[in-house]
Amino acid sequence: MLHYAVVFLIIALVAAIFGFGGIASGAVGIAKILFFIFVIMAVISFVMSLLKSKS
C-alpha cells in the first residue's frame, strides 16, 4: 500500500514538472488516500499484535 502511495507521488511530481496540473493534483489526491489507508492499517495491525501477545 505504501509502495503505491509513493508511486502516485512520483507520478504527481513528474506531471507537475511538465506542467500537467490536473493530472498532478489527481495523483496527489490518490497518494494521500493510499497513505492514510496504509497508516490506519498499520496502526490496526500494531494494536492487534499487542492484544494477541497479552493473551
Buried (B, 14 or more C-beta within 10 A) or exposed (E): EEEBBEBBBEBBBEBBEEEBEEBBEBBBEBBBEBBEBBEEEEEEEEEEEEEEEEE
